């Protein structure tokens, strides 16, 4: 995942590398996803989230559609 | 101590040492600190890697990624408490700030034009900053093989 100055720069990068556009998240969305994913990784109680838990997390952040489908 | 409990101890020690020093501990470092044979620690690291908790280097089998921390320098640097850490991508770098739970600054650049970009994390929040985070690979693929994200 890369950071871009804005949507126009994402589009330019996709064209330059002949890549389909993926999904562009706001800083706030990406921060909430990163926090939910990693904030307890150093804790002894950490475990890898299940498929269902991850689906629930993505839904709670408004990340839906084929790009975010895990199955 | 059963294998699962030992693996948890190895994981927690690995992360704590990595964060405390800014450098990933070697298997020998971990074994010395835990007063256990290196072979036992290496076996635990392999199990943690198989469970996708960490990623090992292909030949040395030392730690490459204690996700979100990366053992080698990348264009995604996080500075906090006088130390620098690296993420394998911007999302991992944000994850470092989240995991540390301390104020931090992420330095990177625009994936397109190379213009310098930064994010500041303060009080558990990401302060407003320029930029969008682009996920190029559909979620199913990075879920299946987290090292390639």
Backbone of each chain as ProteinMPNN parsed JSONL, in Angstrom:
{"seq_chain_A": "XXXXXXXXXXXXXXXXXXXXXXXXXXXXXXXXXXXXXXXXXXXXXXXXXXXXXXXXXXXXXXXXXXXXXXX", "coords_chain_A": {"N_chain_A": [[0.838, -1.18, 0.0], [0.514, 2.175, -0.849], [1.118, 5.667, -0.226], [-0.496, 8.461, -1.557], [-0.606, 11.766, -2.971], [-3.131, 12.515, -3.702], [-6.277, 11.614, -5.302], [-5.87, 12.043, -8.045], [-3.18, 11.533, -8.349], [-3.091, 8.849, -7.714], [-4.466, 7.817, -9.904], [-2.721, 8.543, -11.949], [-0.442, 7.039, -11.301], [-1.476, 4.433, -11.543], [-1.974, 4.363, -14.292], [0.599, 4.735, -15.274], [1.909, 2.388, -14.466], [0.36, 0.466, -15.548], [-1.653, -0.645, -13.97], [-4.661, -1.833, -12.504], [-7.016, 0.33, -10.889], [-7.115, 0.182, -7.401], [-8.274, 0.315, -4.215], [-8.914, 3.358, -2.669], [-8.253, 4.805, 0.352], [-9.243, 7.153, 2.841], [-7.048, 9.043, 5.004], [-8.023, 8.85, 7.578], [-9.727, 6.587, 7.477], [-7.834, 4.582, 6.851], [-6.224, 4.762, 9.088], [-7.963, 3.952, 11.118], [-8.369, 1.322, 10.31], [-5.734, 0.324, 10.467], [-5.261, 0.651, 13.181], [-7.175, -1.039, 14.375], [-6.241, -3.419, 13.382], [-3.603, -3.746, 14.228], [-3.063, -2.72, 16.834], [-2.935, -4.256, 19.163], [-0.89, -6.043, 18.792], [1.479, -6.553, 20.147], [0.691, -7.616, 22.491], [0.222, -10.286, 24.857], [-2.184, -11.55, 24.616], [-2.879, -11.331, 21.978], [-4.191, -12.591, 18.924], [-4.449, -13.971, 15.627], [-6.931, -12.48, 13.675], [-10.116, -13.928, 12.932], [-11.638, -14.962, 9.819], [-14.307, -14.155, 9.786], [-14.318, -12.195, 11.787], [-12.64, -10.32, 10.612], [-14.084, -9.637, 8.358], [-16.22, -8.4, 9.642], [-14.931, -6.214, 10.772], [-14.122, -4.792, 8.491], [-16.603, -4.175, 7.397], [-17.561, -2.496, 9.391], [-16.032, -0.294, 8.958], [-16.958, 0.618, 6.634], [-16.007, -0.604, 4.374], [-16.761, -2.191, 1.711], [-17.944, -4.374, -0.973], [-16.648, -5.94, -4.037], [-13.793, -5.646, -3.971], [-13.054, -5.815, -1.303], [-13.908, -8.238, -0.535], [-13.405, -11.244, 1.136], [-13.76, -13.892, 0.584]], "CA_chain_A": [[0.0, 0.0, 0.0], [1.287, 3.409, -0.99], [0.439, 6.93, 0.046], [-0.484, 9.381, -2.689], [-1.046, 13.107, -2.596], [-4.572, 12.608, -3.937], [-6.84, 10.679, -6.283], [-5.257, 12.256, -9.356], [-1.875, 10.867, -8.332], [-3.381, 7.406, -7.779], [-4.817, 7.517, -11.303], [-1.504, 8.664, -12.762], [0.405, 5.882, -10.967], [-2.098, 3.235, -12.135], [-1.749, 4.424, -15.74], [2.04, 4.583, -15.523], [2.313, 1.0, -14.228], [-0.667, -0.405, -16.143], [-2.308, -1.348, -12.869], [-6.04, -1.399, -12.256], [-7.176, 1.075, -9.637], [-7.572, -0.663, -6.289], [-9.176, 1.055, -3.335], [-8.238, 4.494, -2.035], [-8.839, 5.116, 1.655], [-8.809, 8.396, 3.48], [-6.11, 8.822, 6.104], [-8.794, 8.44, 8.763], [-10.139, 5.184, 7.29], [-6.651, 3.721, 6.934], [-5.781, 4.786, 10.484], [-8.86, 3.095, 11.91], [-8.087, -0.059, 9.925], [-4.426, -0.029, 11.026], [-5.381, 0.565, 14.641], [-7.908, -2.261, 14.704], [-5.476, -4.587, 12.94], [-2.271, -3.893, 14.824], [-2.734, -2.053, 18.101], [-2.646, -5.194, 20.263], [-0.01, -7.1, 18.277], [2.54, -6.851, 21.123], [0.086, -8.167, 23.71], [0.224, -11.754, 24.916], [-3.521, -12.047, 24.251], [-3.139, -11.181, 20.544], [-4.275, -13.751, 18.021], [-4.858, -13.53, 14.297], [-8.387, -12.383, 13.58], [-10.748, -14.888, 12.042], [-12.23, -14.415, 8.597], [-15.565, -13.479, 10.133], [-13.979, -10.969, 12.518], [-12.07, -9.359, 9.667], [-15.216, -9.141, 7.563], [-16.965, -7.474, 10.486], [-14.137, -4.993, 10.894], [-14.201, -4.037, 7.24], [-17.963, -3.637, 7.274], [-17.713, -1.383, 10.341], [-15.308, 0.854, 8.404], [-17.574, 0.972, 5.36], [-15.222, -1.182, 3.274], [-17.546, -3.271, 1.13], [-17.811, -4.566, -2.417], [-15.766, -7.043, -4.458], [-12.381, -5.457, -3.608], [-12.84, -6.153, 0.112], [-14.468, -9.57, -0.295], [-12.331, -12.161, 1.544], [-14.083, -15.287, 0.282]], "C_chain_A": [[0.884, 1.245, 0.0], [0.43, 4.611, -0.61], [0.588, 7.821, -1.185], [-1.011, 10.738, -2.249], [-2.553, 13.267, -2.789], [-4.989, 11.622, -5.01], [-6.18, 10.813, -7.653], [-3.907, 11.535, -9.436], [-2.032, 9.35, -8.337], [-3.642, 7.02, -9.235], [-3.574, 7.56, -12.199], [-0.588, 7.454, -12.549], [-0.16, 4.605, -11.606], [-1.855, 3.205, -13.648], [-0.285, 4.153, -16.071], [2.475, 3.127, -15.425], [1.318, -0.01, -14.777], [-1.341, -1.274, -15.081], [-3.764, -0.898, -12.776], [-6.103, -0.609, -10.95], [-7.703, 0.123, -8.567], [-8.596, 0.077, -5.468], [-8.379, 2.151, -2.651], [-8.981, 4.858, -0.753], [-8.378, 6.493, 2.109], [-7.806, 8.035, 4.578], [-6.86, 8.291, 7.328], [-9.252, 6.992, 8.649], [-8.946, 4.24, 7.468], [-6.137, 3.65, 8.372], [-6.667, 3.88, 11.336], [-8.632, 1.625, 11.583], [-6.757, -0.527, 10.533], [-4.506, -0.217, 12.538], [-6.094, -0.724, 15.048], [-7.069, -3.502, 14.417], [-4.265, -4.83, 13.829], [-2.116, -3.432, 16.272], [-2.447, -3.022, 19.245], [-1.653, -6.287, 19.862], [1.099, -7.473, 19.272], [1.993, -7.542, 22.368], [0.116, -9.695, 23.69], [-1.116, -12.31, 24.452], [-3.8, -11.944, 22.753], [-3.295, -12.542, 19.861], [-4.728, -13.206, 16.672], [-6.384, -13.533, 14.225], [-8.921, -13.459, 12.643], [-11.287, -14.167, 10.803], [-13.473, -13.594, 8.934], [-15.289, -12.17, 10.883], [-13.447, -9.895, 11.573], [-13.168, -8.787, 8.769], [-16.025, -8.118, 8.359], [-16.249, -6.147, 10.633], [-14.27, -4.149, 9.632], [-15.584, -3.42, 7.057], [-18.138, -2.43, 8.183], [-17.015, -0.126, 9.841], [-15.868, 1.27, 7.046], [-16.825, 0.433, 4.16], [-15.97, -2.401, 2.74], [-17.293, -3.397, -0.357], [-16.764, -5.619, -2.738], [-14.309, -6.879, -4.01], [-12.097, -5.945, -2.195], [-13.387, -7.527, 0.462], [-13.338, -10.554, 0.012], [-12.586, -13.593, 1.12], [-13.964, -15.581, -1.203]], "O_chain_A": [[1.859, 1.344, 0.745], [-0.799, 4.574, -0.665], [1.665, 7.917, -1.773], [-1.764, 10.844, -1.28], [-3.18, 14.076, -2.104], [-4.164, 10.888, -5.556], [-5.957, 9.816, -8.34], [-3.549, 10.992, -10.481], [-1.199, 8.642, -8.903], [-3.108, 6.029, -9.732], [-3.402, 6.724, -13.085], [-0.03, 6.914, -13.504], [0.592, 3.793, -12.145], [-1.567, 2.151, -14.214], [0.029, 3.438, -17.022], [3.312, 2.675, -16.206], [1.423, -1.205, -14.501], [-1.563, -2.47, -15.274], [-4.065, 0.283, -12.951], [-5.331, -0.859, -10.024], [-8.63, -0.648, -8.814], [-9.666, 0.429, -5.964], [-7.298, 1.902, -2.117], [-10.171, 5.174, -0.771], [-7.271, 6.934, 1.799], [-7.726, 6.888, 5.019], [-6.381, 7.393, 8.021], [-9.175, 6.244, 9.624], [-9.046, 3.224, 8.155], [-5.67, 2.602, 8.819], [-6.171, 3.13, 12.176], [-8.693, 0.774, 12.47], [-6.666, -1.64, 11.051], [-3.895, -1.127, 13.098], [-5.656, -1.416, 15.967], [-7.17, -4.509, 15.118], [-3.937, -5.973, 14.148], [-1.096, -3.742, 16.888], [-1.778, -2.646, 20.207], [-1.578, -7.331, 20.51], [1.603, -8.596, 19.238], [2.764, -8.005, 23.208], [0.044, -10.312, 22.628], [-1.175, -13.431, 23.945], [-4.839, -12.413, 22.29], [-2.607, -13.506, 20.195], [-5.312, -12.125, 16.586], [-7.037, -14.48, 14.664], [-8.257, -13.85, 11.683], [-11.376, -12.94, 10.758], [-13.661, -12.487, 8.43], [-15.949, -11.16, 10.64], [-13.763, -8.714, 11.716], [-13.173, -7.594, 8.463], [-16.459, -7.1, 7.819], [-16.874, -5.086, 10.622], [-14.503, -2.942, 9.7], [-15.711, -2.279, 6.613], [-18.782, -1.452, 7.805], [-17.361, 0.983, 10.248], [-15.327, 2.158, 6.387], [-16.979, 0.941, 3.05], [-15.824, -3.507, 3.26], [-16.526, -2.628, -0.936], [-16.08, -6.129, -1.85], [-13.653, -7.873, -3.698], [-11.003, -6.44, -1.923], [-13.34, -7.941, 1.62], [-12.406, -10.682, -0.782], [-11.707, -14.44, 1.279], [-14.202, -16.712, -1.629]]}, "seq_chain_B": "XXXXXXXXXXXXXXXXXXXXXXXXXXXXXXXXXXXXXXXXXXXXXXXXXXXXXXXXXXXXXXXXXXXXXXXXXXXXXXXXXXXXXXXXXXXXXXXXXXXXXXXXXXXXXXXXXXXXXXXXXXXXXXXXXXXXXXXXXXXXXXXXXXXXX", "coords_chain_B": {"N_chain_B": [[5.657, -26.031, 30.232], [3.574, -25.45, 27.499], [3.743, -25.741, 23.867], [2.325, -23.67, 22.59], [2.073, -21.679, 24.545], [4.775, -21.111, 24.949], [5.417, -20.174, 22.399], [3.926, -17.84, 22.377], [5.283, -16.422, 24.362], [7.751, -16.092, 23.086], [6.981, -14.544, 20.893], [6.005, -12.194, 22.164], [8.293, -11.312, 23.514], [10.001, -10.925, 21.33], [8.705, -8.774, 19.954], [8.747, -6.805, 21.958], [11.471, -6.429, 22.445], [12.28, -5.584, 19.93], [10.887, -3.165, 19.691], [11.957, -1.782, 21.861], [14.636, -1.444, 21.231], [14.726, -0.728, 18.589], [15.748, -2.399, 16.762], [15.568, -5.638, 15.233], [15.612, -8.491, 17.329], [17.942, -11.218, 17.188], [17.569, -14.786, 16.694], [19.318, -15.965, 18.446], [19.701, -13.906, 20.322], [17.145, -13.828, 21.452], [16.97, -16.402, 22.521], [19.019, -16.335, 24.402], [18.074, -14.383, 26.154], [15.807, -15.633, 27.098], [16.761, -17.838, 28.234], [16.788, -20.33, 26.982], [17.269, -23.111, 24.709], [18.676, -22.312, 21.5], [17.65, -23.701, 19.318], [15.069, -24.348, 20.119], [13.875, -21.848, 20.202], [14.142, -21.084, 17.531], [12.465, -22.986, 16.374], [10.033, -22.149, 17.441], [9.825, -19.629, 16.232], [9.515, -20.433, 13.591], [7.0, -21.665, 13.769], [5.454, -19.457, 14.456], [5.756, -17.979, 12.139], [4.527, -19.692, 10.317], [1.964, -19.417, 11.218], [1.453, -16.889, 10.353], [2.053, -14.736, 11.967], [4.472, -13.526, 12.009], [7.186, -12.832, 9.68], [9.804, -14.629, 8.246], [13.244, -14.32, 7.205], [14.265, -15.579, 4.02], [16.576, -17.23, 3.823], [18.409, -17.01, 6.064], [16.63, -17.331, 8.115], [16.121, -15.585, 10.122], [14.285, -12.885, 11.703], [12.309, -11.138, 9.431], [9.994, -9.628, 9.163], [8.174, -8.462, 11.837], [5.323, -8.088, 11.807], [3.57, -5.133, 12.386], [6.197, -4.242, 12.056], [9.203, -3.867, 10.218], [12.265, -5.451, 9.447], [14.183, -4.396, 7.823], [15.371, -1.381, 6.225], [12.935, 0.778, 4.74], [10.881, 2.774, 2.461], [9.07, 3.808, 4.291], [9.036, 5.292, 7.06], [8.818, 5.414, 10.584], [8.971, 7.605, 13.227], [9.493, 7.701, 16.656], [9.692, 8.402, 20.079], [12.443, 8.869, 19.994], [13.436, 6.867, 18.425], [13.685, 5.057, 15.306], [11.528, 3.339, 13.133], [10.561, 0.915, 10.64], [8.045, 0.338, 8.209], [6.602, -2.113, 5.997], [4.878, -1.119, 4.158], [2.714, 1.722, 3.638], [0.452, 1.35, 5.17], [1.26, -0.555, 7.069], [3.16, 1.02, 8.34], [1.522, 2.932, 9.505], [0.3, 1.173, 11.184], [2.396, 0.599, 12.913], [2.578, 2.982, 14.368], [0.094, 2.814, 15.591], [0.378, 0.47, 17.106], [2.513, 1.093, 18.814], [1.373, 3.1, 20.309], [2.125, 5.602, 21.032], [3.008, 9.081, 20.597], [3.863, 9.884, 17.262], [5.657, 10.21, 14.148], [5.204, 9.762, 10.736], [7.142, 9.304, 7.961], [7.167, 9.521, 4.501], [6.761, 9.254, 0.941], [5.029, 10.531, -1.946], [3.586, 7.988, -3.865], [3.4, 8.328, -6.548], [4.571, 10.863, -7.564], [6.699, 11.306, -5.892], [6.911, 13.363, -4.1], [7.617, 14.611, -0.857], [5.859, 13.342, 1.942], [4.074, 13.418, 5.021], [2.805, 12.099, 8.09], [1.25, 12.784, 11.189], [0.888, 11.457, 14.405], [-0.947, 11.78, 17.256], [-1.826, 11.6, 20.603], [-3.267, 9.265, 20.178], [-4.596, 9.665, 17.824], [-4.752, 10.201, 14.266], [-3.502, 13.004, 12.872], [-4.967, 15.489, 10.766], [-3.982, 15.207, 7.421], [-2.345, 15.55, 4.228], [-3.268, 13.407, 1.576], [-4.058, 10.084, 0.226], [-4.574, 6.646, 0.933], [-3.628, 4.028, -0.996], [-4.783, 0.879, -1.773], [-3.579, -1.616, -3.622], [-3.919, -4.27, -4.117], [-6.458, -6.704, -4.139], [-8.409, -7.47, -1.215], [-8.738, -10.194, -0.61], [-6.468, -11.439, -1.604], [-4.318, -10.339, -0.108], [-5.022, -11.134, 2.364], [-4.685, -13.855, 2.172], [-1.968, -14.085, 1.765], [-0.027, -12.454, 3.494], [2.486, -11.276, 3.375], [2.97, -10.143, 0.906], [1.675, -7.739, 0.692]], "CA_chain_B": [[5.117, -25.001, 29.345], [3.256, -26.064, 26.218], [4.312, -25.034, 22.729], [1.582, -22.454, 22.305], [2.461, -20.681, 25.539], [6.146, -20.737, 24.641], [5.378, -19.346, 21.19], [3.444, -16.511, 22.789], [6.392, -15.752, 25.062], [8.742, -15.706, 22.079], [6.422, -13.425, 20.117], [5.944, -10.975, 22.98], [9.676, -10.859, 23.733], [10.488, -10.422, 20.045], [8.151, -7.445, 19.703], [9.179, -5.83, 22.973], [12.883, -6.112, 22.206], [12.327, -4.834, 18.672], [10.428, -1.802, 19.971], [12.85, -1.132, 22.829], [15.948, -1.125, 20.661], [14.616, -0.301, 17.195], [16.376, -3.426, 15.915], [14.997, -6.948, 15.529], [16.535, -9.422, 17.981], [18.192, -12.475, 16.487], [17.12, -15.974, 17.431], [20.262, -16.157, 19.559], [19.361, -12.896, 21.334], [15.921, -14.258, 22.14], [17.278, -17.608, 23.31], [19.827, -15.936, 25.564], [17.207, -13.672, 27.085], [14.81, -16.546, 27.673], [17.521, -18.958, 28.793], [16.3, -21.547, 26.317], [18.123, -23.457, 23.564], [18.381, -21.581, 20.256], [16.827, -24.554, 18.45], [13.662, -24.221, 20.552], [13.399, -20.525, 19.781], [13.995, -21.125, 16.07], [11.249, -23.762, 16.074], [8.885, -21.284, 17.76], [9.753, -18.612, 15.172], [8.941, -21.088, 12.404], [5.551, -21.836, 13.986], [4.836, -18.12, 14.378], [5.723, -17.617, 10.719], [3.493, -20.517, 9.68], [0.687, -18.836, 11.627], [1.398, -15.55, 9.768], [2.254, -13.691, 12.968], [5.731, -12.882, 11.622], [7.752, -13.343, 8.426], [11.238, -14.886, 8.409], [14.051, -14.166, 5.999], [14.218, -16.87, 3.327], [17.738, -18.104, 3.999], [18.932, -17.016, 7.441], [15.488, -17.631, 8.997], [15.953, -14.558, 11.143], [13.037, -12.149, 11.506], [12.229, -10.099, 8.406], [8.896, -8.769, 9.573], [7.306, -8.73, 12.977], [4.326, -7.158, 11.276], [3.868, -4.235, 11.272], [7.598, -3.815, 12.015], [10.031, -4.513, 9.205], [13.651, -5.48, 9.924], [15.087, -3.712, 6.891], [14.876, -0.033, 5.905], [11.967, 0.913, 3.647], [10.489, 4.197, 2.324], [7.977, 4.123, 5.222], [9.716, 5.385, 8.355], [8.056, 5.957, 11.71], [9.839, 8.072, 14.303], [8.785, 7.847, 17.929], [10.503, 8.237, 21.285], [13.859, 8.886, 19.677], [13.841, 5.721, 17.609], [13.06, 4.951, 13.994], [11.051, 2.009, 12.749], [10.166, 0.879, 9.241], [6.953, -0.541, 7.807], [6.759, -2.591, 4.625], [4.006, -0.288, 3.327], [2.234, 2.844, 4.454], [-0.523, 0.846, 6.149], [2.035, -1.122, 8.172], [3.771, 2.124, 9.087], [0.452, 3.449, 10.365], [0.117, 0.14, 12.208], [3.459, 0.767, 13.918], [2.142, 4.069, 15.249], [-1.029, 2.304, 16.385], [0.872, -0.534, 18.054], [3.327, 1.76, 19.829], [0.47, 3.861, 21.172], [2.8, 6.833, 21.443], [3.046, 10.08, 19.528], [4.8, 9.419, 16.238], [5.619, 10.863, 12.831], [5.467, 8.841, 9.619], [7.721, 9.986, 6.795], [7.201, 8.741, 3.268], [6.625, 10.154, -0.201], [3.933, 10.174, -2.844], [3.937, 6.861, -4.715], [3.391, 8.764, -7.943], [5.507, 11.926, -7.943], [7.854, 11.309, -5.006], [6.896, 14.503, -3.177], [7.636, 14.171, 0.543], [4.588, 13.384, 2.673], [4.233, 13.001, 6.418], [1.61, 12.025, 8.941], [1.557, 12.914, 12.615], [-0.05, 10.747, 15.287], [-0.844, 12.403, 18.569], [-2.945, 11.268, 21.485], [-4.057, 8.155, 19.636], [-5.307, 10.057, 16.607], [-3.968, 10.651, 13.11], [-3.874, 14.386, 12.583], [-5.324, 15.712, 9.358], [-2.794, 15.287, 6.568], [-2.588, 15.378, 2.801], [-2.995, 12.098, 1.015], [-4.957, 8.941, 0.265], [-3.859, 5.373, 0.992], [-4.141, 3.18, -2.076], [-4.584, -0.572, -1.682], [-3.569, -2.066, -5.016], [-4.221, -5.703, -4.208], [-7.724, -7.013, -3.475], [-8.249, -7.937, 0.163], [-8.635, -11.658, -0.512], [-5.083, -11.853, -1.876], [-3.402, -10.055, 0.991], [-5.447, -11.97, 3.49], [-4.106, -15.192, 1.986], [-0.5, -14.067, 1.808], [0.114, -11.105, 4.021], [3.814, -10.7, 3.119], [3.033, -9.45, -0.373], [0.892, -6.503, 0.667]], "C_chain_B": [[4.792, -25.635, 27.987], [3.768, -25.182, 25.075], [3.638, -23.713, 22.455], [1.965, -21.335, 23.263], [3.886, -20.193, 25.296], [6.191, -19.829, 23.416], [4.904, -17.929, 21.511], [4.548, -15.739, 23.489], [7.452, -15.267, 24.08], [8.239, -14.497, 21.289], [6.458, -12.126, 20.921], [7.346, -10.431, 23.222], [10.261, -10.269, 22.459], [10.0, -8.994, 19.819], [8.688, -6.422, 20.703], [10.639, -5.446, 22.778], [13.042, -5.262, 20.952], [11.959, -3.372, 18.942], [11.41, -1.076, 20.889], [14.151, -0.673, 22.19], [15.853, -0.536, 19.26], [15.234, -1.293, 16.226], [15.736, -4.779, 16.237], [16.011, -7.834, 16.255], [16.754, -10.649, 17.101], [17.622, -13.628, 17.307], [18.039, -16.217, 18.621], [19.996, -15.154, 20.679], [18.164, -13.366, 22.16], [16.213, -15.45, 23.051], [18.068, -17.245, 24.563], [18.953, -15.261, 26.614], [16.224, -14.583, 27.791], [15.461, -17.743, 28.354], [16.964, -20.302, 28.296], [17.235, -21.847, 25.146], [17.698, -22.701, 22.29], [17.456, -22.403, 19.356], [15.351, -24.457, 18.837], [13.074, -22.891, 20.097], [13.202, -20.508, 18.264], [12.736, -21.899, 15.675], [10.001, -22.924, 16.356], [8.719, -20.209, 16.69], [9.15, -19.204, 13.897], [7.436, -21.276, 12.568], [4.834, -20.488, 13.902], [4.741, -17.654, 12.926], [4.643, -18.413, 9.986], [2.098, -19.985, 10.019], [0.501, -17.398, 11.17], [1.444, -14.434, 10.813], [3.507, -12.888, 12.652], [6.141, -13.436, 10.257], [9.254, -13.496, 8.641], [11.968, -14.667, 7.084], [14.237, -15.545, 5.354], [15.399, -17.795, 3.597], [18.214, -18.156, 5.442], [17.891, -17.475, 8.45], [15.46, -16.732, 10.222], [14.7, -13.745, 10.793], [13.194, -11.099, 10.403], [11.142, -9.098, 8.783], [8.246, -9.318, 10.832], [6.163, -7.746, 12.748], [3.609, -6.43, 12.423], [5.33, -3.779, 11.174], [8.358, -4.583, 10.949], [11.496, -4.377, 9.622], [14.618, -4.727, 9.02], [14.508, -2.336, 6.531], [13.976, -0.033, 4.672], [11.657, 2.402, 3.477], [9.366, 4.62, 3.281], [8.533, 4.123, 6.645], [8.795, 6.013, 9.399], [9.045, 6.341, 12.795], [9.003, 8.274, 15.56], [9.76, 7.605, 19.066], [11.993, 8.099, 20.975], [14.349, 7.704, 18.875], [13.117, 5.767, 16.261], [12.689, 3.505, 13.717], [10.62, 2.069, 11.284], [9.002, -0.092, 9.036], [7.16, -0.956, 6.366], [5.891, -1.811, 3.648], [3.447, 0.805, 4.231], [1.237, 2.367, 5.506], [0.207, 0.203, 7.328], [2.673, -0.014, 9.005], [2.742, 2.783, 10.0], [0.186, 2.461, 11.503], [1.18, 0.21, 13.291], [3.048, 1.857, 14.906], [1.005, 3.6, 16.153], [-0.541, 1.341, 17.459], [1.689, 0.109, 19.168], [2.442, 2.518, 20.816], [1.081, 5.141, 21.693], [2.721, 7.836, 20.299], [4.139, 9.685, 18.532], [4.649, 10.256, 14.978], [5.994, 9.831, 11.783], [5.987, 9.667, 8.447], [7.707, 9.047, 5.598], [7.123, 9.733, 2.11], [5.499, 9.651, -1.09], [4.388, 9.049, -3.772], [4.017, 7.231, -6.179], [4.541, 9.715, -8.25], [6.724, 12.018, -7.032], [7.924, 12.493, -4.055], [6.827, 13.99, -1.73], [6.268, 14.348, 1.191], [4.842, 12.899, 4.097], [2.876, 12.929, 7.091], [2.07, 12.144, 10.377], [0.458, 12.233, 13.42], [0.134, 11.305, 16.687], [-2.082, 12.038, 19.392], [-3.852, 10.187, 20.932], [-4.831, 8.489, 18.38], [-4.317, 10.408, 15.504], [-4.416, 12.065, 12.793], [-4.135, 14.546, 11.09], [-4.059, 15.907, 8.535], [-3.215, 15.09, 5.123], [-2.408, 13.912, 2.431], [-4.139, 11.106, 1.097], [-4.099, 7.673, 0.236], [-4.468, 4.443, -0.05], [-3.771, 1.724, -1.837], [-4.684, -1.11, -3.102], [-4.077, -3.497, -5.173], [-5.524, -6.013, -3.481], [-7.513, -7.743, -2.139], [-8.066, -9.456, 0.249], [-7.18, -12.116, -0.7], [-4.149, -11.521, -0.732], [-3.806, -10.784, 2.261], [-4.767, -13.342, 3.396], [-2.595, -15.189, 2.133], [-0.037, -12.68, 2.205], [1.465, -10.476, 3.676], [3.864, -9.882, 1.843], [2.201, -8.183, -0.428], [1.798, -5.31, 0.658]], "O_chain_B": [[5.65, -26.288, 27.392], [4.17, -24.038, 25.285], [4.305, -22.732, 22.122], [2.157, -20.191, 22.853], [4.171, -19.002, 25.423], [6.917, -18.835, 23.398], [5.425, -16.95, 20.977], [4.733, -14.547, 23.244], [7.985, -14.166, 24.222], [8.984, -13.546, 21.051], [6.888, -11.087, 20.419], [7.565, -9.222, 23.144], [10.935, -9.24, 22.496], [10.798, -8.104, 19.524], [9.04, -5.304, 20.326], [11.005, -4.28, 22.925], [13.847, -4.331, 20.921], [12.639, -2.457, 18.477], [11.663, 0.116, 20.71], [14.702, 0.362, 22.562], [16.803, 0.092, 18.79], [15.246, -1.065, 15.016], [15.396, -5.04, 17.391], [17.163, -7.915, 15.829], [15.86, -11.064, 16.363], [17.242, -13.457, 18.466], [17.582, -16.629, 19.687], [20.057, -15.51, 21.856], [18.171, -13.31, 23.39], [15.764, -15.5, 24.197], [17.819, -17.777, 25.645], [19.076, -15.531, 27.808], [15.851, -14.342, 28.938], [14.782, -18.56, 28.976], [16.716, -21.238, 29.057], [17.914, -20.95, 24.645], [16.51, -22.487, 22.048], [16.573, -21.847, 18.703], [14.48, -24.483, 17.967], [11.924, -22.821, 19.663], [12.207, -19.976, 17.772], [12.028, -21.508, 14.747], [9.028, -22.98, 15.603], [7.596, -19.908, 16.284], [8.368, -18.547, 13.209], [6.678, -21.072, 11.62], [3.741, -20.392, 13.344], [3.764, -17.015, 12.534], [3.932, -17.872, 9.139], [1.171, -20.088, 9.216], [-0.477, -16.748, 11.54], [0.944, -13.333, 10.583], [3.593, -11.707, 12.987], [5.534, -14.376, 9.744], [9.903, -12.588, 9.161], [11.397, -14.808, 6.003], [14.353, -16.553, 6.051], [15.239, -19.016, 3.6], [18.404, -19.242, 5.989], [18.241, -17.957, 9.528], [14.852, -17.071, 11.238], [14.131, -13.904, 9.713], [14.107, -10.274, 10.446], [11.345, -7.885, 8.729], [7.825, -10.474, 10.886], [6.062, -6.715, 13.413], [3.096, -7.077, 13.335], [5.663, -2.997, 10.283], [8.185, -5.792, 10.793], [11.918, -3.321, 10.093], [15.751, -4.453, 9.415], [13.291, -2.154, 6.534], [14.223, -0.744, 3.699], [12.125, 3.216, 4.274], [8.772, 5.683, 3.098], [8.508, 3.108, 7.34], [8.099, 6.994, 9.139], [9.855, 5.524, 13.233], [7.957, 8.922, 15.538], [10.571, 6.682, 19.001], [12.706, 7.319, 21.606], [15.552, 7.553, 18.663], [12.087, 6.424, 16.106], [13.439, 2.579, 14.027], [10.348, 3.146, 10.754], [8.973, -1.185, 9.602], [7.811, -0.25, 5.596], [6.137, -1.837, 2.442], [3.681, 0.807, 5.44], [1.182, 2.915, 6.607], [-0.193, 0.4, 8.476], [2.72, -0.102, 10.232], [3.053, 3.148, 11.134], [-0.112, 2.855, 12.63], [0.905, -0.083, 14.454], [3.153, 1.683, 16.12], [0.958, 3.945, 17.334], [-1.003, 1.395, 18.599], [1.575, -0.28, 20.331], [2.731, 2.568, 22.012], [0.612, 5.704, 22.683], [2.404, 7.474, 19.166], [5.206, 9.21, 18.923], [3.635, 10.925, 14.776], [6.985, 9.115, 11.928], [5.337, 10.614, 8.005], [8.182, 7.914, 5.679], [7.392, 10.921, 2.288], [5.075, 8.5, -0.996], [5.447, 9.141, -4.393], [4.638, 6.519, -6.968], [5.387, 9.418, -9.093], [7.681, 12.725, -7.35], [8.88, 12.623, -3.29], [6.08, 13.061, -1.423], [5.607, 15.371, 1.011], [5.721, 12.07, 4.336], [1.929, 13.615, 6.704], [3.144, 11.666, 10.74], [-0.732, 12.406, 13.155], [1.238, 11.301, 17.232], [-3.218, 12.154, 18.932], [-5.057, 10.187, 21.183], [-5.639, 7.684, 17.915], [-3.198, 10.85, 15.766], [-5.584, 12.295, 12.481], [-3.581, 13.817, 10.266], [-3.174, 16.678, 8.909], [-4.279, 14.546, 4.828], [-1.492, 13.253, 2.923], [-5.057, 11.246, 1.905], [-3.045, 7.632, -0.399], [-5.653, 4.114, 0.001], [-2.595, 1.381, -1.715], [-5.751, -1.065, -3.715], [-4.595, -3.879, -6.222], [-5.686, -5.628, -2.323], [-6.571, -8.518, -1.971], [-7.317, -9.942, 1.096], [-6.722, -13.052, -0.045], [-3.273, -12.32, -0.402], [-2.972, -11.013, 3.138], [-4.335, -13.91, 4.399], [-2.008, -16.176, 2.574], [0.297, -11.848, 1.361], [1.58, -9.25, 3.683], [4.721, -9.008, 1.708], [2.038, -7.605, -1.503], [1.323, -4.175, 0.637]]}, "name": "protein", "num_of_chains": 2, "seq": "XXXXXXXXXXXXXXXXXXXXXXXXXXXXXXXXXXXXXXXXXXXXXXXXXXXXXXXXXXXXXXXXXXXXXXXXXXXXXXXXXXXXXXXXXXXXXXXXXXXXXXXXXXXXXXXXXXXXXXXXXXXXXXXXXXXXXXXXXXXXXXXXXXXXXXXXXXXXXXXXXXXXXXXXXXXXXXXXXXXXXXXXXXXXXXXXXXXXXXXXXXXXXXXXXXXXXXXXXXXX"}
